């Protein structure tokens, strides 16, 4: 217990004694018993992602003296991972830990909540969401699904995946059977890739049997658990389709509106703390995992610049088509592109120049 809390309780007790009464604290009087269920889109084996949901529930319970309890369930325990939003809409659960880009089939605008190909990095995504209007736009889309989203985690920029053969030219993408979903898959299909959606547990056997030629997942720490380097040794970067991968606490809107304001504040702050926890843990575990993977034979390869440029062009063509049919998507796209344009020059001056210099010194030994 902190010194401030001890003093607060001490003074409160003295005041009660002086008045001759012992009153229940005001907070306790206004703190109803609330029990929620949270369904995650991820398995327990992904201890950093699923761990963020568990940390969130722990923070909420501790901040409310266990008056507000949220029970966490892994993907498949209540509903499959990509049906979390449906469970929120129907009210079968109160909240979910899920990335909004899982639901681009319902509204492509939801891709912006997590991050679109060649979109924003983690810092810019968080800033756009909070200060650039991004959160309001994504939640405008979610409202029709009776849902409300709060950021609750981020992986940072992800890796580009595991490939059986090298990618040297655009021709190497043609006919490539690649485990990738969402907008990244839509963009790559325009370049001849055969995009496939495969659950995490099926990626290894699919690569082993040759059902697919390549697969992307998250980053070194999570990828290492799948053992993909034993089958596809070329490990490409960066994962341009996920320059940021923001996770969300998605809440049934009716349940959110029923909460007392101070419970809403607890949820918002607990989600923010979990957001920081997840990103910090990924930074901590990815670096040693990458060293282990390379030590075990993984071959790190950057995507060739001409391939990246072709993918960038295809992505923008795809966005233009979707924007022509979806006004809210266009609103999000215009907002994000303008925000990115404002932020990148400052990033180049500050963060990028500092990191580049420090890398040059490290590389000198």
VOROZA-852192 format. One record per residue (C-alpha): residue in one letter; z, x, y. Coordinates in steps of 0.02 Angstrom, whole numbers, m for minus. Each point is the difference from the previous one (the first is absolute). Example, Ala and Ser with C-alpha at 12.3 -4.5 7.8 and 13.67 -1.06 7.14 Angstrom:
! residues 2
VOVO a 390 615 m225
VOVO s m33 69 172
! end
This chain:
! residues 365
VOVO x 0 0 0
VOVO x m45 68 172
VOVO x 131 36 134
VOVO x m75 m137 109
VOVO x 15 m130 m137
VOVO x 181 52 m39
VOVO x 47 m17 184
VOVO x m90 m167 11
VOVO x 96 m68 m150
VOVO x 165 72 62
VOVO x m15 m77 172
VOVO x m54 m165 m75
VOVO x 154 m3 m114
VOVO x 116 40 146
VOVO x m75 m137 105
VOVO x 23 m125 m141
VOVO x 181 51 m25
VOVO x 36 m16 186
VOVO x m67 m176 3
VOVO x 98 m50 m153
VOVO x m157 m50 m94
VOVO x m113 84 m124
VOVO x m177 m60 28
VOVO x m151 40 m108
VOVO x m120 121 86
VOVO x m137 m90 96
VOVO x m133 87 m104
VOVO x 76 m62 m162
VOVO x 9 m177 68
VOVO x m187 3 40
VOVO x m56 93 m156
VOVO x m58 m124 m132
VOVO x m24 47 m182
VOVO x m186 29 m27
VOVO x m85 53 m162
VOVO x m184 47 m2
VOVO x m119 66 m130
VOVO x m125 139 41
VOVO x m152 27 m108
VOVO x m82 171 15
VOVO x m182 39 m30
VOVO x 51 162 m85
VOVO x 84 54 m163
VOVO x 171 82 m8
VOVO x m83 162 m58
VOVO x m64 25 178
VOVO x 175 44 55
VOVO x m47 42 180
VOVO x m94 m161 35
VOVO x 111 m116 m103
VOVO x 150 102 55
VOVO x m35 m51 180
VOVO x 22 m183 m50
VOVO x 165 40 m85
VOVO x 61 100 149
VOVO x m47 m145 114
VOVO x 102 m124 m103
VOVO x 147 121 m1
VOVO x m4 18 189
VOVO x m5 m189 25
VOVO x 148 m28 m115
VOVO x 105 137 80
VOVO x m37 m60 176
VOVO x 58 m177 m41
VOVO x 153 37 m109
VOVO x m103 m59 m150
VOVO x m24 m171 79
VOVO x m189 22 m3
VOVO x m59 60 m170
VOVO x m181 35 m48
VOVO x m40 26 m184
VOVO x m151 113 m30
VOVO x m127 m28 m138
VOVO x m140 118 m52
VOVO x m181 m55 m18
VOVO x m22 m116 m147
VOVO x 181 m53 m14
VOVO x m32 m156 104
VOVO x m185 9 43
VOVO x m134 136 m19
VOVO x m5 126 142
VOVO x m153 m70 88
VOVO x 65 m178 m4
VOVO x 151 36 110
VOVO x m74 m87 152
VOVO x m35 m156 m104
VOVO x 182 m2 m53
VOVO x 52 10 183
VOVO x m118 m139 53
VOVO x 62 m116 m137
VOVO x 182 41 36
VOVO x 37 54 m179
VOVO x 77 158 75
VOVO x 67 30 175
VOVO x m76 171 29
VOVO x m109 137 m74
VOVO x m29 185 17
VOVO x m188 14 6
VOVO x m142 78 101
VOVO x m99 m131 93
VOVO x m166 81 m46
VOVO x 22 m67 m176
VOVO x m54 m168 72
VOVO x m161 42 92
VOVO x m85 m125 m114
VOVO x 100 m137 88
VOVO x m33 71 174
VOVO x m75 172 35
VOVO x 112 11 154
VOVO x 147 36 m115
VOVO x m77 170 m38
VOVO x 56 59 172
VOVO x 183 m27 m44
VOVO x m3 140 m127
VOVO x m145 100 72
VOVO x m188 m4 m19
VOVO x m119 142 m49
VOVO x m14 126 142
VOVO x 132 m98 94
VOVO x 164 71 63
VOVO x 122 132 m60
VOVO x 180 m49 m35
VOVO x 66 33 175
VOVO x m143 m91 83
VOVO x 12 m145 m122
VOVO x 184 m24 39
VOVO x m32 13 187
VOVO x m148 m121 m4
VOVO x 101 m124 m103
VOVO x 151 6 116
VOVO x m77 29 171
VOVO x m189 m23 m12
VOVO x m5 m181 m56
VOVO x m32 37 m184
VOVO x 153 m90 m66
VOVO x m40 m157 99
VOVO x m180 m4 m65
VOVO x 46 26 m183
VOVO x 139 m129 11
VOVO x m123 m121 80
VOVO x m99 13 m162
VOVO x 154 m14 m109
VOVO x 59 m157 88
VOVO x m128 m105 m93
VOVO x 79 61 m162
VOVO x 174 m50 63
VOVO x 49 183 7
VOVO x 67 130 121
VOVO x m9 189 m20
VOVO x 113 143 55
VOVO x m43 185 m35
VOVO x 103 69 m144
VOVO x m71 167 m55
VOVO x m149 115 8
VOVO x m73 132 m115
VOVO x m88 95 139
VOVO x m177 59 m32
VOVO x m42 m11 m185
VOVO x m105 110 m113
VOVO x m183 m31 m39
VOVO x 24 m11 m188
VOVO x m42 84 m165
VOVO x m180 34 m53
VOVO x m75 64 m161
VOVO x m141 85 94
VOVO x m18 77 172
VOVO x m63 m102 147
VOVO x m121 113 94
VOVO x m127 m123 70
VOVO x m22 m186 25
VOVO x m104 m5 m160
VOVO x 159 40 m97
VOVO x 72 m167 54
VOVO x m143 m104 m70
VOVO x 53 m91 m158
VOVO x 174 78 6
VOVO x 125 m118 m83
VOVO x 150 17 115
VOVO x 169 m85 m13
VOVO x 24 m55 180
VOVO x 28 m170 77
VOVO x 5 m87 167
VOVO x m107 52 146
VOVO x m21 177 m65
VOVO x m88 m71 m150
VOVO x m109 m112 110
VOVO x m54 150 104
VOVO x m37 112 m149
VOVO x m103 m136 m85
VOVO x m121 15 145
VOVO x m29 181 m54
VOVO x m30 m40 m183
VOVO x 177 14 m69
VOVO x 53 m124 m133
VOVO x 173 m47 65
VOVO x 124 m66 m127
VOVO x 174 m76 13
VOVO x 113 68 m138
VOVO x 192 m15 m10
VOVO x 96 165 8
VOVO x 49 m5 m183
VOVO x m182 m11 m54
VOVO x m70 142 107
VOVO x 36 142 m123
VOVO x m76 m83 m155
VOVO x m150 m59 102
VOVO x m35 179 58
VOVO x 32 67 m175
VOVO x m124 m121 m79
VOVO x m129 27 136
VOVO x 8 m180 59
VOVO x 18 74 174
VOVO x m52 169 71
VOVO x 130 15 137
VOVO x 158 m82 64
VOVO x 105 m2 157
VOVO x 182 m50 1
VOVO x 121 60 135
VOVO x 44 184 19
VOVO x 65 150 m98
VOVO x 172 m69 m44
VOVO x m60 m166 m71
VOVO x m163 71 m68
VOVO x 93 132 m99
VOVO x 91 m135 m99
VOVO x m167 m69 m61
VOVO x m55 167 m71
VOVO x m177 m19 69
VOVO x m23 188 26
VOVO x m13 20 m189
VOVO x m161 m102 m1
VOVO x m78 16 173
VOVO x 41 169 76
VOVO x m84 m15 171
VOVO x 126 m66 126
VOVO x m87 m52 161
VOVO x 68 m26 176
VOVO x 23 m86 117
VOVO x 16 m181 m54
VOVO x m101 m60 150
VOVO x 22 m181 m55
VOVO x 187 19 26
VOVO x 36 110 149
VOVO x 156 m106 5
VOVO x 68 m120 m130
VOVO x 128 m112 84
VOVO x 105 m107 m116
VOVO x 77 m162 57
VOVO x 142 m118 m29
VOVO x m95 m164 m4
VOVO x 115 m150 24
VOVO x m25 m186 m26
VOVO x m12 m63 179
VOVO x 110 m152 m30
VOVO x 137 109 m76
VOVO x m14 124 144
VOVO x 20 m138 129
VOVO x 155 m67 m90
VOVO x 93 164 17
VOVO x 130 25 137
VOVO x m65 117 135
VOVO x 121 139 m48
VOVO x m61 m9 m181
VOVO x m179 16 64
VOVO x 56 154 97
VOVO x 82 73 m155
VOVO x m161 m25 m100
VOVO x m106 79 137
VOVO x 112 153 16
VOVO x 23 20 m189
VOVO x m189 m5 m22
VOVO x m21 131 138
VOVO x 127 113 m85
VOVO x m89 m22 m167
VOVO x m165 40 87
VOVO x 72 167 56
VOVO x 79 33 m171
VOVO x m163 m25 m95
VOVO x m105 111 111
VOVO x 133 136 2
VOVO x 17 m3 m189
VOVO x m188 12 m26
VOVO x m7 151 115
VOVO x 140 77 m101
VOVO x m71 m29 m174
VOVO x m189 17 26
VOVO x 1 184 48
VOVO x 85 66 m160
VOVO x m100 m124 m106
VOVO x m163 70 71
VOVO x 55 177 m42
VOVO x 39 m53 m178
VOVO x m168 m87 m21
VOVO x m98 151 63
VOVO x 106 112 m111
VOVO x m48 m109 m149
VOVO x m186 17 35
VOVO x m46 m131 130
VOVO x m142 60 113
VOVO x 22 m54 182
VOVO x m163 m44 86
VOVO x m37 m72 172
VOVO x m131 m136 9
VOVO x m157 82 75
VOVO x m23 m45 183
VOVO x m172 m82 m29
VOVO x 81 m114 m130
VOVO x 140 m45 121
VOVO x m125 m35 138
VOVO x m103 m113 m112
VOVO x 156 m94 m52
VOVO x 53 m17 182
VOVO x m170 m72 45
VOVO x 6 m121 m147
VOVO x 175 m55 48
VOVO x m51 m42 178
VOVO x m153 m96 m61
VOVO x 112 m100 m116
VOVO x 124 m37 139
VOVO x m140 m61 114
VOVO x m58 m122 m134
VOVO x 176 m69 m30
VOVO x 37 m10 186
VOVO x m156 m106 23
VOVO x 74 m131 m117
VOVO x 186 14 35
VOVO x 60 m11 182
VOVO x 179 54 m40
VOVO x m65 152 m96
VOVO x m105 43 153
VOVO x 153 m17 111
VOVO x 97 119 m112
VOVO x m144 123 m13
VOVO x m30 7 187
VOVO x 186 22 31
VOVO x 21 138 m129
VOVO x m156 96 51
VOVO x 52 m2 183
VOVO x 176 55 m44
VOVO x m64 141 m110
VOVO x m117 58 138
VOVO x 145 12 121
VOVO x 117 87 m121
VOVO x m109 133 m82
VOVO x m25 110 156
VOVO x 188 8 26
VOVO x 24 36 m185
VOVO x m125 143 13
VOVO x 92 74 148
VOVO x 174 m11 m75
VOVO x 25 m26 m188
VOVO x m167 65 m63
VOVO x 1 161 102
VOVO x 180 38 m47
VOVO x m28 m34 m186
VOVO x m162 100 m1
VOVO x 84 152 78
VOVO x 148 m10 m119
VOVO x m118 m11 m150
VOVO x m95 152 61
VOVO x 162 98 8
VOVO x 54 m58 m172
VOVO x m169 48 m72
VOVO x 20 174 71
VOVO x 151 17 m113
! end
